[in-house]
Amino acid sequence: MNDYISTRDAHQSVSSKQAILNGISPDGGLYVLPGLDQIHLDLSLICSKSYKENAVYILSHLLTDYSIDELRMCVENAYSNSFSKEEITPVKKVDDVYVLELFHGPTCAFKDVALTLLPQLMSCALKSTNQKALILTATSGDTGKAALSGFCDVDNIGINVFYPYKKVSAIQYRQMVTQKGKNVKVFGIQGNFDDAQSQVKRLFLDEELNAYCAKQNVMLTSANSINVGRLVPQIVYYFDSYKQLVQQGVIQVGDKVSFTVPTGNFGDVLAGYYAYLMGLPVEKFYVASNANRVLTDFLTSGIYDRNRDFIQTISPSMDILISSNLERLLYYASNKDTQKVAGWMQELNEKGRYQVDEQTFETIKNLFACASVDDNGTRQEIHDVYEKTKYLLDPHSAIAYKVAKDNAGRPVVSLATASPYKFSQDVLKALNINEENEWVAMDELSKYCQDVIPAQLKELRDLAILHNQVIDVDSMKDVVCQSTQEVFHD
């Protein structure tokens, strides 16, 4: 079966192109591929191909109404000359952990891997319609800039990004508010990421707003990982990291590896789970959280409860209490029971919590382990790893690294999701150096860091701030209406 269905209703069925254009199912569910676990990729073949070749090979099994030529064109446009490393996502041995570096793209964060490709996939899908698309994206820090960069001045597509005002790093803020492009709008919101994400989901299902947009031939869609076109490109780097371990002689084809993933929204680790369902030999996925340990508590108890204090941390991209992509894991772990998933999501909406049944929980626990690390532990890990190896981790990657180091089951691949330069002040603080100015901090960090300052971060200090609007959550609908006029006016 090649059609995507909703996690909440198996009768909501669409093609992969339509799933990418819709972003979210009309019933509020997320699109999943029921036959995902029937796909078995050839590992030996993957271990002999380049990153781009693997991207085409893997995506051809997931996006079946795209022709091979279309996928090749999309992949070529996305990955040619946009990453500073030839491997796209290189694996480096740091002590006895294998660090998968996902931050060598245009915005120095792992989101680039998917958000250079999603605009290509979306443009290709739009060609078969006569519509335009307005992307609404909530960001906890990295998705915003990566989406803005990927969709900047793409024909027939506009993008609105909503970030939690004063709750992202100084560099993340500058990256977003200096973004050029005639089709981009950036808004700070009074609230946290969950407030922005929840409102964006409501706007997708808002009949009045959709009717207003439809009159102008504009459809609303998403660049968050709730969009399957954002999620599936991330599967590729799991397979590619495995390939690199084989090529480095660390493992042989067929050997199991473990992965440690820093996550708040569950999208990055879910991509690994998808790779596992498609044949990647995985021992364990370690879900690494910061002080917002909602996922740690769920994976320990089977109870998901977002009724807790939101904690602002030095790893802001993980400051999330509603992990949207967990819904997709629940679909597969519950034996594809859309009724159960719909019930849990209704409970989450109404009560802020739900408890999965014992069988579903056992299925999850067999593959997933977890741990959380607070800010002090994160700083200590950055410090200790640097002292021992002279390798610098950012505050997200450090959490994953600590969890990887603390757990048995080797070899383990730890995902490094952002450049240390995006969080220069906090990384320096971990090295016992205090610097109030973010630009001075970046220069200072370059004395310690294994990589030079990326040009795209260095230039930020001289760029003009173009987006300075801060709004409350209730105003998001109004600015979206305004955007359809301003972005798509002839």
C-alpha positions as a Python dict, from the first residue, in 0.01 Angstrom:
ca = {
    (1, 'M'): (0, 0, 0),
    (2, 'N'): (163, 326, -115),
    (3, 'D'): (-87, 579, 17),
    (4, 'Y'): (-38, 773, 339),
    (5, 'I'): (-313, 764, 601),
    (6, 'S'): (-387, 963, 916),
    (7, 'T'): (-262, 829, 1250),
    (8, 'R'): (-619, 887, 1373),
    (9, 'D'): (-826, 751, 1084),
    (10, 'A'): (-719, 486, 830),
    (11, 'H'): (-982, 617, 585),
    (12, 'Q'): (-803, 951, 545),
    (13, 'S'): (-583, 835, 257),
    (14, 'V'): (-365, 1049, 25),
    (15, 'S'): (-65, 1018, -207),
    (16, 'S'): (281, 1119, -84),
    (17, 'K'): (273, 1443, -286),
    (18, 'Q'): (-62, 1536, -135),
    (19, 'A'): (59, 1444, 215),
    (20, 'I'): (354, 1682, 170),
    (21, 'L'): (128, 1962, 44),
    (22, 'N'): (-131, 1909, 320),
    (23, 'G'): (127, 1894, 598),
    (24, 'I'): (-129, 1764, 848),
    (25, 'S'): (-438, 1546, 797),
    (26, 'P'): (-779, 1723, 806),
    (27, 'D'): (-866, 1529, 1125),
    (28, 'G'): (-559, 1668, 1305),
    (29, 'G'): (-363, 1344, 1271),
    (30, 'L'): (-20, 1299, 1113),
    (31, 'Y'): (41, 1113, 789),
    (32, 'V'): (196, 766, 813),
    (33, 'L'): (271, 490, 564),
    (34, 'P'): (100, 167, 681),
    (35, 'G'): (334, -52, 475),
    (36, 'L'): (652, 109, 610),
    (37, 'D'): (758, -208, 794),
    (38, 'Q'): (717, -409, 471),
    (39, 'I'): (993, -210, 299),
    (40, 'H'): (1329, -386, 320),
    (41, 'L'): (1623, -193, 185),
    (42, 'D'): (1945, -355, 62),
    (43, 'L'): (2207, -265, 327),
    (44, 'S'): (2501, -383, 116),
    (45, 'L'): (2383, -160, -167),
    (46, 'I'): (2350, 138, 69),
    (47, 'C'): (2704, 80, 196),
    (48, 'S'): (2835, 119, -159),
    (49, 'K'): (2648, 439, -253),
    (50, 'S'): (2705, 812, -199),
    (51, 'Y'): (2480, 1016, 30),
    (52, 'K'): (2286, 1160, -263),
    (53, 'E'): (2244, 819, -428),
    (54, 'N'): (2117, 678, -99),
    (55, 'A'): (1873, 966, -63),
    (56, 'V'): (1717, 885, -401),
    (57, 'Y'): (1715, 509, -330),
    (58, 'I'): (1556, 541, 16),
    (59, 'L'): (1303, 813, -75),
    (60, 'S'): (1190, 621, -383),
    (61, 'H'): (1042, 362, -144),
    (62, 'L'): (864, 628, 65),
    (63, 'L'): (746, 888, -187),
    (64, 'T'): (618, 654, -454),
    (65, 'D'): (430, 903, -672),
    (66, 'Y'): (752, 1096, -736),
    (67, 'S'): (937, 961, -1040),
    (68, 'I'): (1304, 864, -998),
    (69, 'D'): (1393, 1160, -1223),
    (70, 'E'): (1196, 1397, -1001),
    (71, 'L'): (1367, 1263, -688),
    (72, 'R'): (1711, 1287, -848),
    (73, 'M'): (1645, 1648, -944),
    (74, 'C'): (1516, 1734, -594),
    (75, 'V'): (1814, 1568, -423),
    (76, 'E'): (2065, 1728, -660),
    (77, 'N'): (1916, 2074, -606),
    (78, 'A'): (1910, 2025, -229),
    (79, 'Y'): (2255, 1884, -161),
    (80, 'S'): (2483, 2022, -432),
    (81, 'N'): (2704, 2300, -292),
    (82, 'S'): (2490, 2356, 19),
    (83, 'F'): (2692, 2154, 273),
    (84, 'S'): (3051, 2229, 368),
    (85, 'K'): (3147, 1862, 403),
    (86, 'E'): (3161, 1622, 111),
    (87, 'E'): (2997, 1345, 319),
    (88, 'I'): (2704, 1581, 402),
    (89, 'T'): (2678, 1422, 751),
    (90, 'P'): (3024, 1292, 855),
    (91, 'V'): (3081, 1050, 1145),
    (92, 'K'): (3375, 1123, 1378),
    (93, 'K'): (3508, 905, 1659),
    (94, 'V'): (3527, 1103, 1983),
    (95, 'D'): (3668, 881, 2258),
    (96, 'D'): (3457, 564, 2226),
    (97, 'V'): (3144, 736, 2086),
    (98, 'Y'): (3080, 792, 1715),
    (99, 'V'): (2951, 1146, 1665),
    (100, 'L'): (2726, 1200, 1364),
    (101, 'E'): (2775, 1566, 1267),
    (102, 'L'): (2452, 1700, 1122),
    (103, 'F'): (2542, 2070, 1128),
    (104, 'H'): (2744, 2136, 814),
    (105, 'G'): (2453, 2281, 613),
    (106, 'P'): (2344, 2639, 536),
    (107, 'T'): (2217, 2721, 889),
    (108, 'C'): (2454, 2500, 1093),
    (109, 'A'): (2182, 2274, 1237),
    (110, 'F'): (2048, 1926, 1163),
    (111, 'K'): (1725, 2068, 1023),
    (112, 'D'): (1917, 2166, 708),
    (113, 'V'): (1933, 1804, 594),
    (114, 'A'): (1556, 1798, 551),
    (115, 'L'): (1486, 2166, 492),
    (116, 'T'): (1708, 2193, 186),
    (117, 'L'): (1511, 1904, 35),
    (118, 'L'): (1154, 1982, 146),
    (119, 'P'): (1122, 2298, -71),
    (120, 'Q'): (1225, 2090, -373),
    (121, 'L'): (972, 1816, -292),
    (122, 'M'): (699, 2072, -228),
    (123, 'S'): (766, 2271, -547),
    (124, 'C'): (759, 1949, -745),
    (125, 'A'): (425, 1849, -589),
    (126, 'L'): (278, 2197, -647),
    (127, 'K'): (347, 2172, -1021),
    (128, 'S'): (62, 1922, -1057),
    (129, 'T'): (-181, 2174, -901),
    (130, 'N'): (-252, 2535, -985),
    (131, 'Q'): (-220, 2641, -622),
    (132, 'K'): (21, 2841, -412),
    (133, 'A'): (132, 2735, -65),
    (134, 'L'): (180, 2935, 254),
    (135, 'I'): (395, 2754, 507),
    (136, 'L'): (326, 2811, 876),
    (137, 'T'): (612, 2699, 1098),
    (138, 'A'): (661, 2711, 1472),
    (139, 'T'): (1023, 2691, 1582),
    (140, 'S'): (1208, 2631, 1906),
    (141, 'G'): (1516, 2782, 1741),
    (142, 'D'): (1664, 2588, 1451),
    (143, 'T'): (1372, 2490, 1226),
    (144, 'G'): (1283, 2855, 1168),
    (145, 'K'): (1608, 2962, 1007),
    (146, 'A'): (1652, 2635, 818),
    (147, 'A'): (1300, 2667, 673),
    (148, 'L'): (1347, 3037, 591),
    (149, 'S'): (1674, 2958, 416),
    (150, 'G'): (1527, 2663, 225),
    (151, 'F'): (1210, 2838, 109),
    (152, 'C'): (1351, 3187, 50),
    (153, 'D'): (1218, 3322, -284),
    (154, 'V'): (1088, 2981, -398),
    (155, 'D'): (818, 3040, -660),
    (156, 'N'): (453, 3011, -547),
    (157, 'I'): (549, 2944, -185),
    (158, 'G'): (544, 3184, 109),
    (159, 'I'): (656, 3117, 466),
    (160, 'N'): (560, 3252, 809),
    (161, 'V'): (784, 3154, 1101),
    (162, 'F'): (677, 3192, 1465),
    (163, 'Y'): (946, 3173, 1736),
    (164, 'P'): (914, 3213, 2115),
    (165, 'Y'): (1036, 3567, 2184),
    (166, 'K'): (1344, 3581, 2411),
    (167, 'K'): (1348, 3200, 2437),
    (168, 'V'): (1595, 3120, 2157),
    (169, 'S'): (1972, 3174, 2155),
    (170, 'A'): (2116, 3510, 2047),
    (171, 'I'): (2250, 3358, 1725),
    (172, 'Q'): (1926, 3172, 1647),
    (173, 'Y'): (1741, 3502, 1691),
    (174, 'R'): (1978, 3690, 1458),
    (175, 'Q'): (1959, 3413, 1200),
    (176, 'M'): (1581, 3448, 1175),
    (177, 'V'): (1526, 3821, 1204),
    (178, 'T'): (1790, 3909, 943),
    (179, 'Q'): (1644, 3673, 681),
    (180, 'K'): (1601, 3834, 339),
    (181, 'G'): (1343, 3726, 81),
    (182, 'K'): (1023, 3869, -59),
    (183, 'N'): (819, 3566, 47),
    (184, 'V'): (928, 3538, 413),
    (185, 'K'): (780, 3673, 738),
    (186, 'V'): (912, 3617, 1090),
    (187, 'F'): (719, 3681, 1412),
    (188, 'G'): (822, 3660, 1776),
    (189, 'I'): (536, 3534, 1992),
    (190, 'Q'): (467, 3599, 2359),
    (191, 'G'): (483, 3242, 2489),
    (192, 'N'): (685, 2925, 2442),
    (193, 'F'): (732, 2683, 2151),
    (194, 'D'): (437, 2466, 2255),
    (195, 'D'): (208, 2773, 2242),
    (196, 'A'): (326, 2849, 1887),
    (197, 'Q'): (309, 2488, 1767),
    (198, 'S'): (-39, 2429, 1915),
    (199, 'Q'): (-174, 2746, 1753),
    (200, 'V'): (-19, 2658, 1415),
    (201, 'K'): (-193, 2318, 1430),
    (202, 'R'): (-522, 2493, 1512),
    (203, 'L'): (-477, 2731, 1218),
    (204, 'F'): (-432, 2439, 978),
    (205, 'L'): (-774, 2312, 1086),
    (206, 'D'): (-942, 2657, 1102),
    (207, 'E'): (-1225, 2644, 845),
    (208, 'E'): (-1263, 3023, 821),
    (209, 'L'): (-889, 3074, 761),
    (210, 'N'): (-868, 2792, 508),
    (211, 'A'): (-1168, 2929, 318),
    (212, 'Y'): (-1009, 3277, 316),
    (213, 'C'): (-684, 3135, 179),
    (214, 'A'): (-862, 2912, -74),
    (215, 'K'): (-1032, 3219, -224),
    (216, 'Q'): (-684, 3342, -309),
    (217, 'N'): (-580, 3000, -438),
    (218, 'V'): (-346, 2951, -140),
    (219, 'M'): (-319, 2636, 68),
    (220, 'L'): (-170, 2624, 418),
    (221, 'T'): (102, 2371, 495),
    (222, 'S'): (390, 2304, 734),
    (223, 'A'): (769, 2279, 734),
    (224, 'N'): (777, 2129, 1085),
    (225, 'S'): (846, 1758, 1121),
    (226, 'I'): (471, 1698, 1142),
    (227, 'N'): (507, 1723, 760),
    (228, 'V'): (614, 1386, 623),
    (229, 'G'): (830, 1564, 362),
    (230, 'R'): (1034, 1711, 646),
    (231, 'L'): (1059, 1380, 830),
    (232, 'V'): (1159, 1126, 565),
    (233, 'P'): (1482, 1297, 442),
    (234, 'Q'): (1618, 1249, 796),
    (235, 'I'): (1599, 870, 757),
    (236, 'V'): (1886, 891, 509),
    (237, 'Y'): (2151, 1001, 759),
    (238, 'Y'): (2081, 704, 986),
    (239, 'F'): (2155, 465, 701),
    (240, 'D'): (2447, 678, 588),
    (241, 'S'): (2607, 679, 935),
    (242, 'Y'): (2580, 299, 934),
    (243, 'K'): (2749, 296, 593),
    (244, 'Q'): (3032, 511, 728),
    (245, 'L'): (3086, 273, 1024),
    (246, 'V'): (3107, -17, 779),
    (247, 'Q'): (3352, 173, 559),
    (248, 'Q'): (3562, 266, 864),
    (249, 'G'): (3580, -103, 959),
    (250, 'V'): (3397, -48, 1289),
    (251, 'I'): (3118, -293, 1200),
    (252, 'Q'): (3026, -541, 931),
    (253, 'V'): (2703, -531, 730),
    (254, 'G'): (2430, -679, 950),
    (255, 'D'): (2583, -583, 1286),
    (256, 'K'): (2359, -385, 1521),
    (257, 'V'): (2436, -32, 1638),
    (258, 'S'): (2271, 200, 1891),
    (259, 'F'): (2180, 565, 1845),
    (260, 'T'): (2154, 845, 2100),
    (261, 'V'): (1936, 1137, 1994),
    (262, 'P'): (1879, 1474, 2166),
    (263, 'T'): (1514, 1549, 2108),
    (264, 'G'): (1211, 1743, 2226),
    (265, 'N'): (962, 1699, 1944),
    (266, 'F'): (1059, 1332, 1882),
    (267, 'G'): (1102, 1389, 1507),
    (268, 'D'): (1475, 1322, 1484),
    (269, 'V'): (1463, 993, 1673),
    (270, 'L'): (1144, 893, 1489),
    (271, 'A'): (1337, 913, 1161),
    (272, 'G'): (1577, 658, 1311),
    (273, 'Y'): (1284, 437, 1407),
    (274, 'Y'): (1159, 457, 1048),
    (275, 'A'): (1505, 346, 932),
    (276, 'Y'): (1482, 55, 1178),
    (277, 'L'): (1142, -48, 1038),
    (278, 'M'): (1297, -43, 690),
    (279, 'G'): (1577, -279, 788),
    (280, 'L'): (1849, -80, 968),
    (281, 'P'): (1999, -311, 1236),
    (282, 'V'): (1943, -119, 1562),
    (283, 'E'): (2008, -241, 1916),
    (284, 'K'): (1861, 59, 2103),
    (285, 'F'): (1751, 417, 2056),
    (286, 'Y'): (1844, 633, 2354),
    (287, 'V'): (1612, 933, 2376),
    (288, 'A'): (1808, 1215, 2540),
    (289, 'S'): (1609, 1500, 2700),
    (290, 'N'): (1700, 1817, 2886),
    (291, 'A'): (1526, 1931, 3208),
    (292, 'N'): (1194, 1927, 3018),
    (293, 'R'): (1187, 1552, 3070),
    (294, 'V'): (839, 1474, 2943),
    (295, 'L'): (976, 1207, 2705),
    (296, 'T'): (1198, 1053, 2975),
    (297, 'D'): (897, 1021, 3203),
    (298, 'F'): (683, 873, 2925),
    (299, 'L'): (945, 615, 2828),
    (300, 'T'): (983, 523, 3196),
    (301, 'S'): (615, 501, 3291),
    (302, 'G'): (399, 480, 2977),
    (303, 'I'): (224, 798, 3091),
    (304, 'Y'): (258, 1111, 2879),
    (305, 'D'): (185, 1418, 3092),
    (306, 'R'): (249, 1772, 2974),
    (307, 'N'): (92, 1920, 3288),
    (308, 'R'): (418, 2050, 3432),
    (309, 'D'): (630, 2362, 3446),
    (310, 'F'): (804, 2463, 3125),
    (311, 'I'): (1176, 2506, 3193),
    (312, 'Q'): (1390, 2739, 2983),
    (313, 'T'): (1731, 2576, 2933),
    (314, 'I'): (2062, 2630, 2750),
    (315, 'S'): (1943, 2371, 2494),
    (316, 'P'): (1639, 2570, 2370),
    (317, 'S'): (1562, 2356, 2065),
    (318, 'M'): (1460, 2082, 2310),
    (319, 'D'): (1243, 2305, 2531),
    (320, 'I'): (922, 2130, 2433),
    (321, 'L'): (643, 1962, 2634),
    (322, 'I'): (421, 1844, 2347),
    (323, 'S'): (623, 1599, 2139),
    (324, 'S'): (416, 1593, 1821),
    (325, 'N'): (595, 1308, 1643),
    (326, 'L'): (542, 1064, 1928),
    (327, 'E'): (198, 1015, 1774),
    (328, 'R'): (357, 837, 1478),
    (329, 'L'): (548, 598, 1705),
    (330, 'L'): (223, 522, 1891),
    (331, 'Y'): (59, 430, 1560),
    (332, 'Y'): (320, 166, 1475),
    (333, 'A'): (376, 45, 1833),
    (334, 'S'): (1, -9, 1886),
    (335, 'N'): (-9, -236, 1581),
    (336, 'K'): (-142, 49, 1364),
    (337, 'D'): (-454, 100, 1576),
    (338, 'T'): (-580, 442, 1464),
    (339, 'Q'): (-871, 427, 1709),
    (340, 'K'): (-636, 392, 2005),
    (341, 'V'): (-415, 675, 1880),
    (342, 'A'): (-714, 905, 1824),
    (343, 'G'): (-830, 830, 2180),
    (344, 'W'): (-490, 910, 2333),
    (345, 'M'): (-462, 1232, 2136),
    (346, 'Q'): (-811, 1335, 2247),
    (347, 'E'): (-709, 1273, 2609),
    (348, 'L'): (-393, 1478, 2558),
    (349, 'N'): (-601, 1762, 2415),
    (350, 'E'): (-862, 1751, 2690),
    (351, 'K'): (-660, 1652, 2999),
    (352, 'G'): (-300, 1714, 2899),
    (353, 'R'): (-207, 1350, 2959),
    (354, 'Y'): (-269, 992, 2849),
    (355, 'Q'): (-148, 644, 2936),
    (356, 'V'): (-76, 382, 2671),
    (357, 'D'): (-178, 19, 2716),
    (358, 'E'): (73, -236, 2846),
    (359, 'Q'): (132, -409, 2513),
    (360, 'T'): (208, -83, 2329),
    (361, 'F'): (438, 26, 2612),
    (362, 'E'): (628, -306, 2608),
    (363, 'T'): (681, -275, 2231),
    (364, 'I'): (825, 74, 2279),
    (365, 'K'): (1044, -23, 2577),
    (366, 'N'): (1202, -310, 2383),
    (367, 'L'): (1365, -61, 2147),
    (368, 'F'): (1374, 273, 2329),
    (369, 'A'): (1564, 376, 2641),
    (370, 'C'): (1591, 726, 2784),
    (371, 'A'): (1767, 971, 3011),
    (372, 'S'): (1759, 1343, 3083),
    (373, 'V'): (2041, 1586, 3158),
    (374, 'D'): (1991, 1926, 3323),
    (375, 'D'): (2189, 2244, 3243),
    (376, 'N'): (2459, 2175, 3501),
    (377, 'G'): (2510, 1824, 3365),
    (378, 'T'): (2519, 1962, 3011),
    (379, 'R'): (2786, 2220, 3094),
    (380, 'Q'): (2988, 1957, 3277),
    (381, 'E'): (2974, 1725, 2977),
    (382, 'I'): (3087, 1997, 2733),
    (383, 'H'): (3376, 2071, 2971),
    (384, 'D'): (3476, 1708, 3031),
    (385, 'V'): (3463, 1603, 2667),
    (386, 'Y'): (3672, 1903, 2565),
    (387, 'E'): (3928, 1840, 2842),
    (388, 'K'): (3965, 1478, 2737),
    (389, 'T'): (3938, 1497, 2357),
    (390, 'K'): (3964, 1867, 2254),
    (391, 'Y'): (3628, 1820, 2077),
    (392, 'L'): (3354, 2077, 2141),
    (393, 'L'): (2986, 1987, 2160),
    (394, 'D'): (2694, 2228, 2155),
    (395, 'P'): (2444, 2214, 2448),
    (396, 'H'): (2209, 1978, 2260),
    (397, 'S'): (2473, 1740, 2127),
    (398, 'A'): (2637, 1727, 2472),
    (399, 'I'): (2318, 1582, 2621),
    (400, 'A'): (2314, 1305, 2361),
    (401, 'Y'): (2686, 1241, 2411),
    (402, 'K'): (2652, 1205, 2789),
    (403, 'V'): (2364, 960, 2749),
    (404, 'A'): (2567, 766, 2490),
    (405, 'K'): (2868, 751, 2722),
    (406, 'D'): (2659, 639, 3019),
    (407, 'N'): (2496, 347, 2839),
    (408, 'A'): (2639, 14, 2738),
    (409, 'G'): (2578, -129, 2394),
    (410, 'R'): (2857, -39, 2158),
    (411, 'P'): (2904, 85, 1898),
    (412, 'V'): (2686, 386, 1967),
    (413, 'V'): (2627, 678, 1730),
    (414, 'S'): (2552, 1007, 1905),
    (415, 'L'): (2374, 1270, 1696),
    (416, 'A'): (2534, 1616, 1702),
    (417, 'T'): (2254, 1848, 1597),
    (418, 'A'): (2405, 2197, 1592),
    (419, 'S'): (2735, 2380, 1560),
    (420, 'P'): (2884, 2494, 1893),
    (421, 'Y'): (2905, 2843, 1738),
    (422, 'K'): (2526, 2876, 1751),
    (423, 'F'): (2554, 2871, 2131),
    (424, 'S'): (2897, 3032, 2177),
    (425, 'Q'): (2827, 3200, 2512),
    (426, 'D'): (2688, 2887, 2676),
    (427, 'V'): (2966, 2666, 2539),
    (428, 'L'): (3229, 2912, 2665),
    (429, 'K'): (3059, 2922, 3004),
    (430, 'A'): (3100, 2545, 3020),
    (431, 'L'): (3472, 2606, 2969),
    (432, 'N'): (3460, 2858, 3259),
    (433, 'I'): (3484, 3163, 3032),
    (434, 'N'): (3217, 3433, 3067),
    (435, 'E'): (3155, 3662, 2771),
    (436, 'E'): (2852, 3893, 2755),
    (437, 'N'): (2886, 3985, 2386),
    (438, 'E'): (2780, 3706, 2149),
    (439, 'W'): (3015, 3819, 1870),
    (440, 'V'): (3318, 3837, 2096),
    (441, 'A'): (3212, 3497, 2233),
    (442, 'M'): (3208, 3350, 1882),
    (443, 'D'): (3559, 3479, 1813),
    (444, 'E'): (3679, 3350, 2149),
    (445, 'L'): (3525, 3008, 2086),
    (446, 'S'): (3716, 2975, 1760),
    (447, 'K'): (4035, 2937, 1969),
    (448, 'Y'): (3898, 2610, 2106),
    (449, 'C'): (3665, 2474, 1839),
    (450, 'Q'): (3761, 2199, 1595),
    (451, 'D'): (3589, 2390, 1311),
    (452, 'V'): (3638, 2749, 1192),
    (453, 'I'): (3349, 2994, 1239),
    (454, 'P'): (3103, 2922, 956),
    (455, 'A'): (3083, 3222, 722),
    (456, 'Q'): (2702, 3228, 743),
    (457, 'L'): (2722, 3283, 1121),
    (458, 'K'): (3011, 3528, 1105),
    (459, 'E'): (2824, 3761, 869),
    (460, 'L'): (2520, 3787, 1101),
    (461, 'R'): (2673, 4065, 1308),
    (462, 'D'): (2664, 4302, 1009),
    (463, 'L'): (2317, 4215, 878),
    (464, 'A'): (2023, 4447, 933),
    (465, 'I'): (1728, 4327, 1142),
    (466, 'L'): (1436, 4300, 900),
    (467, 'H'): (1169, 4132, 1116),
    (468, 'N'): (1101, 4291, 1454),
    (469, 'Q'): (732, 4218, 1507),
    (470, 'V'): (635, 4052, 1836),
    (471, 'I'): (273, 3936, 1868),
    (472, 'D'): (57, 3739, 2108),
    (473, 'V'): (-63, 3391, 2015),
    (474, 'D'): (-418, 3510, 1942),
    (475, 'S'): (-287, 3745, 1671),
    (476, 'M'): (-127, 3465, 1468),
    (477, 'K'): (-440, 3414, 1257),
    (478, 'D'): (-455, 3784, 1167),
    (479, 'V'): (-92, 3799, 1053),
    (480, 'V'): (-141, 3484, 843),
    (481, 'C'): (-435, 3650, 665),
    (482, 'Q'): (-224, 3959, 608),
    (483, 'S'): (64, 3747, 476),
    (484, 'T'): (-148, 3585, 207),
    (485, 'Q'): (-210, 3935, 74),
    (486, 'E'): (148, 4063, 106),
    (487, 'V'): (344, 3755, -2),
    (488, 'F'): (135, 3661, -304),
    (489, 'H'): (34, 4003, -436),
    (490, 'D'): (113, 4038, -804),
}
